[in-house]
Amino acid sequence: MKKILSLLLALAMVFSLCACGSDGDNKVQDGQKSETRTITDAVGRMVEVPVSVERIVPLGNTPRMISYLGLADKVVGIGECEIAESPIQAYAYPHIDKWSKLPNCGTDAMGETAYYPEEIILADPDVILCTYTSDVADNIQTQTGIPTVAVAEGTLFGEDFEQALRILADVCGVSERAEELISFTNACLDDLKARTANISDENKPLVLAAGATFKGSHSIDGVYIDYPVFKVLSANDAASDASLSGTMGVMVDREKILEWNPDIIFFDAGSMGLVRSDYKETQGYFEQLDAVKNGKLYQWPNSTWHWSNVEIPLVTAYYTGALLYPEAFADVDFEEKASEIFEIFLGDPDYLSVLEDAGAGYGQVSLGE
């Protein structure tokens, strides 16, 4: 009997050693081996990820990116900020019915970075995708035991956004889709730059992007500085003032706006309630501005929802270009171009109507209404 027990114990030890010494390129899941590979993420971390990724928990700005990449249906857990039910949150809005039923895996509201390991584990993703720092990504991976890939948050029309798309697409097996998006975006940007490059400065009105959205909505004193939409159009941007510094959205002294006295002011649609309320209380201030006196006030859909959208600012660039330089954009049908952009990013060629129906479209506005 003792010999039999000894034999059984020895066999158990052999099987245990074999299991521990299995090939590092394979992972056992539900009794089956799943191949893995090692990638390098944007912060230089070596991460072992499955060759086939079917289940994703995206955190930070990656929900926007994976939506653009056509991976929304693979999301099994999501942050609470991705279910705000606003069409300005264009990347998430088409998926709200599904995403709202998923485990709440974190929040990035108002600049907060919080993730919930228990909910992530419950969602059981193949990978976690995030736009966090190396130490935060390491903590998430350690606490959940799930491969965690970090990429840059991405700047509007920036190379870091392209890099982030490429890394996420590589992890998820959709690299061709990433290249399609990048190529389309760059073709639009090249077109916009070419149309406006030779317009003389004396023929450019002074413009201001106000009512900016950053850590919430703002009135006229919340402005976008060095706004990429204006930069790609070579516009005469009042807020490219060298005395300003900070991120894309900043608060400025109202006297500064009077000093600039822009010819045209654009407001984020989501801020119009605040702007109109402010106008009602301080009408004397607003009426000093030429743009207000001459009715040169317009709204556009917010560029920002926590981080910058891409599809909306790209559409906005064509809208703004046609408004500022009608001759240079005479051959562009704005609605057709918007349809093309929204279709490739969101899969919805009629998304301009969605924005308009929500009161968040493009057009001239009156502050007295």
Secondary structure, DSSP 8 states (H G I E B T S, - for coil): -HHHHHHHHHHHHHHHHHHHTS-TTEEEETTEEEEEEEEE-TTS-EEEEESS---EEE-TTHHHHHHHTT-GGGB--B-GGGG---TTSTTTGGGHHHHTTS-B-EE-GGG--EE-HHHHHHH--SEEEE---HHHHHHHHHHH-S-EEE-----TT-HHHHHHHHHHHHHHT-HHHHHHHHHHHHHHHHHHHHHHTT--GGG--EEEEES--SSS---TTEEESS-HHHHHTT-EEGGG-TT--SSSEEE--HHHHHHH--SEEEEEGGGHHHHHHHHHH-HHHHTTSHHHHTT-EEEE--SBSSSB-SHHHHHHHHHHHHHH-TTTTTT--HHHHHHHHHHHHHS-TTHHHHHHHTT-S-EE--TT-
